[in-house]
Amino acid sequence: LGGLQNLNIETILLPANQELINISSRGVKLLQKEGGLIHNLVPYNVKAEVEKKISNQIIIGITGQIATGKTYIAKKLVELANINDKQFYHIEMDKLGHRILDTGNKRWAKTRQDIIIKFNLKNKLKDRTELAEIVFGDANKMKELNQIMKKPIEVELRKELKNKKGIIIVEAAILAEVNWLHICNNNVILTNYNQELQMEELMRRGFSPKQGKERIKSMLTTEEKKTEIEKSIEKHNYGKIWHIKKPAQINVPELLNNILNDIK
């Protein structure tokens, strides 16, 4: 160091996080190659670059309250991107959850049994109606269910991500609530509707007004979600929000161009 000082070169020492001192870049790359989780090992900006370089993946989250156009926007982006020869994929976390709750799926029998016991389900999860009636409208019970389902869904997500190359949109209404922002490195499309339009959409789907209000109430508001995402962006010094306030009027080509430019 003394020699460098004589050359008028400023030397800055960057101490390593002692908890991660034994983690090598080679180990992180190997873990990513095998579909492992690396968000606790490297900063989010590094994680994003490793995913891009090793797996040829860029992951973007899409979140918002129920019936705010998340699936609509994701599908439109995929359709437009693929027409323009860009590889886009859409993964719905809800569907991964349904796969776990499917009584024909033997792999997750223990998880289903835990849920049956926890919520005293009489129908033994033959369908999801009884479980929905219990957890929607009760924030504590919803948190308990999310806690049980979180790890199994993450396992199913890793399976879905494997061998997909390109831009992957991961849709989850509770992306911020269950601390899944690391999945997309804080790069999030946030959708928003006014509650009247939400209720119209929910009733179109067959929900009663009471059921619709319970489902809306069970989630963070759009502003609360936005605040949580912004906190994570500030904490990790990385990420981007694309806030869509009127999904039905969205200019999909413009949104696609904005995303592609922002994630370069």
C-alpha positions as CSV (number, residue, x, y, z in Angstrom):
1,L,0.0,0.0,0.0
2,G,2.9,2.3,0.8
3,G,4.2,2.0,-2.8
4,L,0.8,2.9,-4.2
5,Q,0.7,6.0,-2.0
6,N,4.0,7.1,-3.5
7,L,2.4,6.9,-7.0
8,N,-0.4,9.2,-5.8
9,I,-2.9,6.4,-6.1
10,E,-5.7,6.5,-3.6
11,T,-6.4,3.2,-2.0
12,I,-9.8,2.4,-0.5
13,L,-10.3,-0.8,1.5
14,L,-13.7,-2.4,1.3
15,P,-14.2,-4.8,4.2
16,A,-16.2,-7.9,3.4
17,N,-19.4,-8.9,5.2
18,Q,-18.0,-11.4,7.7
19,E,-21.0,-13.6,7.5
20,L,-20.4,-14.0,3.7
21,I,-16.6,-14.1,3.8
22,N,-16.4,-17.7,2.8
23,I,-18.8,-17.2,-0.2
24,S,-16.9,-17.3,-3.5
25,S,-18.1,-15.9,-6.8
26,R,-17.6,-19.4,-8.3
27,G,-19.9,-20.8,-5.6
28,V,-22.6,-18.2,-6.4
29,K,-22.4,-18.9,-10.1
30,L,-22.7,-22.7,-9.5
31,L,-25.7,-22.2,-7.2
32,Q,-27.4,-20.0,-9.8
33,K,-26.7,-22.6,-12.5
34,E,-28.4,-25.3,-10.4
35,G,-31.4,-23.1,-9.7
36,G,-30.6,-22.2,-6.1
37,L,-31.3,-19.0,-4.2
38,I,-28.6,-16.4,-4.1
39,H,-30.4,-13.3,-2.8
40,N,-28.9,-13.7,0.6
41,L,-25.4,-14.1,-0.8
42,V,-24.9,-11.1,-3.1
43,P,-26.4,-7.6,-3.6
44,Y,-29.5,-7.4,-5.8
45,N,-27.6,-5.7,-8.7
46,V,-25.1,-8.5,-8.7
47,K,-27.8,-11.1,-8.4
48,A,-29.5,-9.6,-11.5
49,E,-26.3,-9.7,-13.5
50,V,-25.6,-13.3,-12.4
51,E,-29.1,-14.4,-13.4
52,K,-28.6,-12.7,-16.8
53,K,-25.1,-14.1,-17.4
54,I,-25.5,-17.7,-16.1
55,S,-29.2,-18.4,-16.7
56,N,-29.9,-15.8,-19.5
57,Q,-32.9,-14.6,-17.4
58,I,-34.3,-11.2,-16.5
59,I,-37.0,-11.5,-13.9
60,I,-39.7,-8.9,-13.4
61,G,-42.5,-9.0,-10.9
62,I,-46.0,-7.8,-11.4
63,T,-48.2,-7.1,-8.4
64,G,-51.3,-5.3,-7.3
65,Q,-54.5,-6.0,-5.5
66,I,-56.9,-8.6,-6.8
67,A,-58.7,-7.7,-10.0
68,T,-56.4,-4.8,-11.0
69,G,-55.3,-6.2,-14.4
70,K,-52.1,-8.1,-13.4
71,T,-52.8,-11.1,-15.6
72,Y,-54.1,-9.0,-18.5
73,I,-51.0,-6.8,-18.6
74,A,-48.6,-9.8,-18.2
75,K,-50.3,-11.7,-21.1
76,K,-50.4,-8.7,-23.3
77,L,-46.6,-8.1,-22.7
78,V,-45.8,-11.7,-23.5
79,E,-47.9,-11.7,-26.7
80,L,-46.4,-8.4,-28.0
81,A,-42.8,-9.4,-27.1
82,N,-43.1,-12.8,-28.7
83,I,-44.5,-11.2,-31.9
84,N,-41.3,-9.1,-31.9
85,D,-39.1,-12.2,-31.5
86,K,-38.3,-11.5,-27.8
87,Q,-38.6,-14.3,-25.4
88,F,-41.1,-13.4,-22.6
89,Y,-42.6,-15.8,-20.1
90,H,-45.4,-15.4,-17.6
91,I,-45.5,-17.4,-14.3
92,E,-48.5,-17.0,-12.0
93,M,-47.8,-17.7,-8.3
94,D,-51.5,-18.4,-7.7
95,K,-51.3,-21.3,-10.1
96,L,-48.3,-22.7,-8.3
97,G,-50.2,-22.5,-5.0
98,H,-53.2,-24.3,-6.6
99,R,-50.8,-27.0,-7.8
100,I,-49.6,-27.5,-4.2
101,L,-53.2,-27.6,-2.8
102,D,-54.3,-30.1,-5.5
103,T,-55.1,-33.4,-3.6
104,G,-53.7,-35.4,-6.5
105,N,-50.2,-33.9,-6.0
106,K,-48.5,-36.4,-3.7
107,R,-45.3,-34.3,-3.3
108,W,-47.1,-31.7,-1.2
109,A,-49.3,-34.0,0.9
110,K,-47.5,-33.0,4.1
111,T,-48.1,-29.3,3.4
112,R,-51.8,-29.9,2.7
113,Q,-52.1,-31.9,5.9
114,D,-50.5,-29.0,7.9
115,I,-53.2,-26.7,6.4
116,I,-56.0,-29.1,7.1
117,I,-55.0,-29.3,10.7
118,K,-54.1,-25.6,11.2
119,F,-57.5,-24.4,9.9
120,N,-59.6,-27.5,10.9
121,L,-60.9,-28.0,7.4
122,K,-63.8,-30.4,7.2
123,N,-63.7,-30.9,3.5
124,K,-60.0,-32.0,3.7
125,L,-59.1,-29.6,0.9
126,K,-61.3,-31.4,-1.7
127,D,-61.7,-27.9,-3.0
128,R,-60.4,-24.5,-1.9
129,T,-63.8,-23.0,-1.0
130,E,-63.8,-23.7,2.7
131,L,-60.2,-22.5,3.1
132,A,-61.0,-19.3,1.2
133,E,-63.9,-18.6,3.5
134,I,-61.7,-18.9,6.5
135,V,-58.7,-16.9,5.5
136,F,-60.2,-14.1,3.5
137,G,-61.5,-11.5,5.9
138,D,-59.1,-12.5,8.6
139,A,-55.7,-11.0,8.2
140,N,-54.0,-13.2,10.8
141,K,-55.3,-16.4,9.3
142,M,-54.2,-15.2,5.8
143,K,-50.7,-14.5,7.2
144,E,-50.6,-18.0,8.7
145,L,-51.6,-19.6,5.4
146,N,-49.0,-17.5,3.5
147,Q,-46.3,-18.6,5.9
148,I,-47.2,-22.3,5.3
149,M,-47.3,-21.9,1.6
150,K,-44.3,-19.6,1.0
151,K,-41.5,-22.2,0.9
152,P,-43.5,-24.8,-1.2
153,I,-44.4,-22.1,-3.7
154,E,-40.8,-21.0,-3.9
155,V,-39.7,-24.6,-4.7
156,E,-42.3,-24.8,-7.5
157,L,-41.2,-21.4,-8.8
158,R,-37.6,-22.6,-9.1
159,K,-38.8,-25.6,-11.1
160,E,-40.8,-23.2,-13.4
161,L,-37.8,-21.0,-13.9
162,K,-35.4,-23.8,-14.9
163,N,-34.4,-23.7,-18.5
164,K,-36.4,-20.6,-19.3
165,K,-34.3,-18.1,-21.1
166,G,-35.4,-14.5,-21.6
167,I,-37.6,-12.1,-19.7
168,I,-39.8,-13.8,-17.1
169,I,-42.8,-12.0,-15.6
170,V,-43.6,-13.4,-12.1
171,E,-47.1,-12.5,-11.1
172,A,-48.0,-12.4,-7.4
173,A,-50.6,-10.3,-5.6
174,I,-48.7,-10.7,-2.4
175,L,-45.2,-10.0,-3.8
176,A,-44.6,-7.3,-1.2
177,E,-46.5,-8.9,1.7
178,V,-44.5,-12.1,1.9
179,N,-41.1,-10.6,1.1
180,W,-40.8,-12.0,-2.5
181,L,-39.3,-8.8,-3.9
182,H,-35.9,-10.5,-4.0
183,I,-37.3,-12.8,-6.8
184,C,-37.4,-9.9,-9.2
185,N,-34.7,-7.8,-7.7
186,N,-37.2,-5.1,-6.9
187,N,-38.1,-4.6,-10.5
188,V,-41.9,-4.5,-10.3
189,I,-44.9,-3.6,-12.4
190,L,-47.5,-2.3,-10.0
191,T,-51.2,-2.2,-11.1
192,N,-54.0,-0.2,-9.7
193,Y,-57.8,0.2,-10.2
194,N,-60.3,2.1,-8.2
195,Q,-62.3,-0.1,-5.9
196,E,-65.6,0.3,-7.9
197,L,-64.0,-1.2,-11.0
198,Q,-62.4,-3.9,-8.8
199,M,-65.8,-4.9,-7.4
200,E,-67.3,-5.0,-10.9
201,E,-64.6,-7.3,-12.0
202,L,-64.9,-9.5,-8.9
203,M,-68.6,-9.8,-9.3
204,R,-68.1,-10.7,-13.0
205,R,-65.9,-13.5,-11.7
206,G,-68.8,-14.8,-9.6
207,F,-67.9,-13.3,-6.2
208,S,-70.6,-11.8,-4.0
209,P,-70.1,-8.2,-2.8
210,K,-69.2,-9.5,0.7
211,Q,-66.6,-11.9,-0.8
212,G,-65.2,-9.2,-3.0
213,K,-64.7,-6.7,-0.1
214,E,-63.1,-9.4,2.0
215,R,-60.5,-10.2,-0.7
216,I,-59.7,-6.6,-1.3
217,K,-59.4,-6.0,2.5
218,S,-57.1,-9.0,2.9
219,M,-54.3,-7.4,0.9
220,L,-52.2,-4.3,1.3
221,T,-53.5,-1.3,-0.5
222,T,-51.8,-0.1,-3.7
223,E,-50.1,2.7,-1.8
224,E,-48.9,0.3,1.0
225,K,-47.5,-2.1,-1.7
226,K,-45.8,0.8,-3.4
227,T,-44.3,1.9,0.0
228,E,-42.9,-1.6,0.7
229,I,-41.4,-1.8,-2.8
230,E,-39.8,1.6,-2.4
231,K,-38.4,0.7,1.0
232,S,-36.8,-2.4,-0.5
233,I,-35.4,-0.4,-3.5
234,E,-33.8,2.1,-1.0
235,K,-32.5,-0.7,1.2
236,H,-30.8,-2.6,-1.6
237,N,-30.1,0.5,-3.8
238,Y,-31.6,-1.3,-6.8
239,G,-34.9,-1.8,-8.5
240,K,-37.6,0.0,-10.5
241,I,-41.4,0.5,-10.3
242,W,-43.6,0.8,-13.4
243,H,-46.8,2.0,-11.9
244,I,-49.9,1.3,-14.1
245,K,-52.9,3.2,-12.8
246,K,-55.4,2.4,-15.6
247,P,-54.6,-1.1,-16.9
248,A,-57.5,-1.2,-19.4
249,Q,-56.1,1.9,-21.1
250,I,-52.4,0.9,-21.0
251,N,-50.2,1.5,-24.0
252,V,-48.6,-2.0,-24.1
253,P,-46.0,-1.2,-26.7
254,E,-44.9,1.8,-24.7
255,L,-44.7,-0.2,-21.5
256,L,-42.7,-2.9,-23.2
257,N,-40.2,-0.4,-24.6
258,N,-39.9,1.3,-21.2
259,I,-39.2,-2.0,-19.6
260,L,-36.6,-3.1,-22.2
261,N,-34.9,0.3,-22.0
262,D,-34.8,0.3,-18.2
263,I,-33.4,-3.2,-17.8
264,K,-30.6,-2.9,-20.3
